[in-house]
Amino acid sequence: MNDSRLRRLRDLKSDSATLISEGCKISGLITGSGDFLINGEIEGDCDLSGTVTLAENGLWKGSIKAGNVIVAGHVEGDIAADGKVEITDTARITGTVAAAAIAVAEGAVVEGVMKTTGSPKPVEFVEKRKGN
C-alpha cells in the first residue's frame, strides 16, 4: 500500500532547496521553480512552482503562492498553494490560507481564514518530532 498521501511534505522531500539563511533579508518579488528553505526574512511576494518551507526562525511579510507550502515560522500575509499547506506547531500566520489540502498541528496559531480547494478527507497529525 502506498501511504505517500499520509506522509508529511517535509518527510518526502529529498532534493536540495535554495537556502535563504538566518540573518539574510530579501525584499521584492521571487518567481521561478524549485524548492526554497527560508530561515531569514522575506518582505515581498512569491510565485513559485516548487515547495516553500519557512523554518521556525523565518519571517515572511507578503503573499506566498507556491506548489506546496510548509510553515514553521511567522507569516504576515496570504498563502495560496496548488497542492498542500502544512502548518507546524511553531507556526504563526496572520492572513488567509488556501490550498487543496491543509494540515495544522496542535499549537499552531492562525489568525485568518483557511480555505480548502480540494475534496480529500481531512488528515490529522500530531507533531512527534522536535527539531526537524
C-alpha positions in Angstrom: 0.0 0.0 0.0 1.3 3.4 -0.9 0.9 5.7 2.1 2.6 8.8 0.5 -0.6 10.8 0.8 -0.4 10.2 4.6 3.3 11.4 4.8 4.2 15.0 5.6 5.7 17.0 2.8 8.9 17.6 4.7 9.4 13.9 5.2 9.0 13.3 1.5 11.5 16.0 0.3 14.8 14.7 -0.8 16.1 17.3 -3.3 18.2 20.2 -2.1 16.5 23.5 -1.8 17.6 27.1 -2.3 18.5 28.3 1.2 17.9 31.8 2.5 20.0 31.8 5.7 19.2 33.3 9.1 20.3 36.9 9.1 19.6 37.3 5.4 16.8 39.7 4.3 15.3 39.8 0.8 12.8 42.4 -0.4 10.9 42.1 -3.6 9.2 39.5 -5.8 10.5 36.0 -6.0 9.5 33.9 -9.1 10.6 30.7 -10.6 10.7 27.0 -9.9 12.4 24.8 -7.4 12.2 24.4 -3.7 13.1 27.1 -1.2 14.1 26.9 2.5 13.7 30.2 4.3 15.5 30.8 7.6 15.8 34.5 7.1 13.3 37.3 6.4 11.4 38.0 3.2 9.5 41.2 2.6 7.6 40.7 -0.6 5.6 38.2 -2.6 6.5 35.0 -4.4 5.1 32.9 -7.3 6.9 29.6 -7.3 6.1 26.2 -8.7 8.0 24.2 -6.0 7.8 23.9 -2.3 8.4 26.8 0.0 9.5 25.9 3.5 9.5 28.7 6.1 11.7 27.4 9.0 11.0 28.1 12.7 13.1 31.3 12.7 11.9 32.5 9.3 9.7 35.6 8.8 7.6 36.3 5.7 5.8 39.6 5.2 3.8 39.3 2.0 1.9 36.7 0.0 3.2 33.2 -0.8 2.0 31.5 -3.9 3.6 28.1 -4.5 3.0 24.5 -5.4 3.2 23.4 -1.7 4.0 25.4 1.5 5.4 24.3 4.9 5.2 26.9 7.6 7.1 26.6 10.9 7.8 30.3 11.3 5.8 33.5 11.1 3.8 34.7 8.1 2.1 38.1 7.8 0.2 37.7 4.6 -1.8 35.3 2.5 -0.7 31.8 1.5 -2.0 30.1 -1.7 -0.9 26.6 -2.7 -1.8 24.5 -5.7 -1.2 21.4 -3.5 -0.8 21.2 0.2 -0.1 23.5 3.1 1.4 22.1 6.3 1.3 24.3 9.4 3.6 23.0 12.2 3.2 23.5 15.9 5.6 26.5 15.9 3.9 28.4 13.1 2.1 31.8 13.5 0.1 33.0 10.5 -1.9 36.2 10.1 -3.8 36.0 6.8 -5.7 33.7 4.5 -4.5 30.2 3.8 -5.9 28.5 0.7 -4.8 25.1 -0.7 -6.1 21.8 -2.0 -5.3 20.3 1.5 -4.3 21.9 4.7 -2.8 20.2 7.8 -2.5 22.1 11.0 -0.5 20.8 14.0 -1.7 21.4 17.6 -0.1 24.6 18.9 -0.1 26.5 15.6 -1.7 29.9 15.6 -3.6 31.0 12.5 -5.4 34.4 12.7 -7.4 34.5 9.5 -9.4 32.3 7.1 -8.5 28.8 5.9 -10.0 27.5 2.7 -9.5 24.1 1.2 -9.9 23.9 -2.6 -9.7 20.2 -2.9 -12.1 17.5 -1.7 -9.9 14.9 0.1 -10.9 13.8 3.5 -9.2 15.6 6.4 -5.9 14.0 7.6 -4.9 14.6 11.2 -1.3 14.5 12.5 0.4 15.2 15.8 3.9 16.6 15.7 6.1 14.0 17.4 9.5 15.1 16.4 11.2 18.3 17.6 14.0 19.9 15.7 13.1 18.5 12.2 
